[in-house]
């Protein structure tokens, strides 16, 4: 089964938004404009069609940085 990795568009409860944004910028190697899109309040698909191990690796890294991550199984076609 393959999974989609989505950043929920928000900072985890109890985390400092600016610290989280900086950590995600470093993790994903994106610019300040890109980070504002990620934290716009809407879910952003980060990775599509990855295996369970890869999805879990992304989830752990994103959550360690202080953001909310969603892992969803891809719909069967």
C-alpha positions in Angstrom: 0.0 0.0 0.0 1.2 3.5 -0.8 0.6 6.7 1.3 0.3 10.4 0.9 2.2 12.6 3.4 0.4 15.9 4.1 1.5 18.9 6.3 -1.7 20.0 8.0 -0.9 23.7 7.6 -0.6 24.4 11.3 1.9 24.3 14.2 1.5 21.6 16.8 -0.1 22.7 20.1 2.4 24.2 22.5 5.0 25.0 19.8 6.3 28.4 18.9 5.2 29.2 15.4 8.4 31.0 14.3 10.6 28.2 15.7 8.6 25.6 13.9 8.6 27.6 10.6 12.4 27.9 10.7 12.8 24.1 11.5 10.5 23.2 8.6 12.3 25.6 6.2 15.6 23.9 7.1 14.1 20.4 6.9 12.4 20.8 3.5 14.9 23.3 2.1 12.3 25.9 1.1 12.2 29.7 1.1 10.2 32.0 3.3 7.5 32.3 0.6 7.1 28.5 0.5 6.9 28.2 4.3 4.0 30.7 4.3 2.1 28.5 1.8 2.7 25.4 4.1 1.4 27.3 7.2 -1.6 28.9 5.4 -4.0 26.9 7.5 -4.8 24.5 4.7 -3.3 21.0 4.3 -0.5 20.8 1.8 0.4 17.5 0.1 4.1 17.0 0.6 4.8 13.5 -0.7 2.5 11.4 -2.9 2.6 7.6 -3.2 5.4 6.6 -0.8 5.7 3.4 1.1 4.9 3.1 4.8 8.5 3.3 5.9 9.1 6.5 4.0 5.8 8.0 5.1 6.7 7.3 8.8 10.1 8.9 8.3 8.6 12.1 7.0 5.9 12.1 9.8 8.6 11.8 12.5 10.7 14.5 11.0 7.8 16.9 10.5 6.4 16.3 14.0 9.9 16.6 15.6 10.1 20.1 13.9 6.7 21.0 15.6 4.3 20.8 12.7 1.2 18.6 12.4 1.5 15.8 9.8 -1.1 13.6 8.3 -0.5 10.2 6.7 -3.3 8.8 4.5 -3.4 5.7 2.4 -3.8 6.4 -1.3 -7.1 5.6 -2.8 -7.2 2.5 -4.9 -7.7 3.2 -8.6 
